[in-house]
C-alpha cells in the first residue's frame, strides 16, 4: 500500500499544500470541488487505489484546505492559472486530470489553455458545461448575499448533526456517510475563512443571465481522451450537462445510478476501478 505524503510548494505567488502517493506510472492530478472542499475530503478514498498504478498528486486549490487563502477575486480562470503554475513547480510536464465540480472546470480549462499539459481528462459532475442556473434567479440572488453563506458556516460550526444534514445537497443519503467523513467536514468548517474563496468565486461565476463559464462551444478543441462522470441524482449540476458534453465530443459519459454530486465519496471503489481502467 502506497503511503500518502503531505507536501507544500510555491506555485507562483502562492504556497499550495498537496498530497502525493505512488511513485510508479504516469502522473494523475486530482482536483477537488468548491465550497469547503480540500484534497483529502473529496479524494480520501480513491488516492490509495489509484496510487497502485499511478503517481497521484492532489492539491488543495488556492483558497482551500491548507493552501494559501489570500483575500482576492477568485474565478475559474485564476484556478486554472494557479494549477498550471503548481504542476510546473512540482516538475510535471503533462498529466491526466480528474476534476470534481469546480475542479472539473479547472481541468477542462487547462486542457483548452495548455493542451500539451493534459494527457487524459475525467471531469466529474463538472461545472463549466452549461449556463442554466439550478434555481434560476434565486441562485443569482443568493450569490449576491454572501452573509447568508457566512451564517450557514457559523451554524455548521456548532453542530455535527447539522454538518451531516448539510451534505444532503451533494449525496443521496447523508446518513450513510461514515462518522469520520462528517468529522473531516466539521473540522474544515471550523476555519475562520471557510467558504470565503467559494463566495468570491460564486460572485464572479454567477450572472443574472446564467453561469459565466461555459466551455460547450470549445469542447471540440480538446484532443485528450475524455471520460465524463456524473451522479444521476446530482442536484448541484444536472447530469444532462455531462451527457450533452460527451455527445458533443463523441466520448463516453458514465452516469452513476443512486449517486449525487459526490461520486468519489458515495461510490469510491467503483469510481476508482472505472477511472483506473480509463487511464490505463
Secondary structure, 3 states (H helix, E strand, C coil): CCCEEEEEEEECCEEEEEEEECCCCCEEEEECCCCCCCHHHHHCCCHHHHHCCCEEEEECCCCCCCCCCCCCCCCHHHHHHHHHHHHHHCCCCCEEEEEECHHHHHHHHHHHHCHHHEEEEEEECCCCCCCCCCCCHHHHHHHCCHHHHHHHHHHHHCCHHHHHHHHHHCCCCHHHCCHHHHHHHHHHHCCCCCCHHHHHHHHHHEECCEECCCCHHHHHHCCCEEEEEEECCCCCCCHHHHHHHHHHHCCEEEEECCCCCCHHHHCHHHHHHHHHHHHC
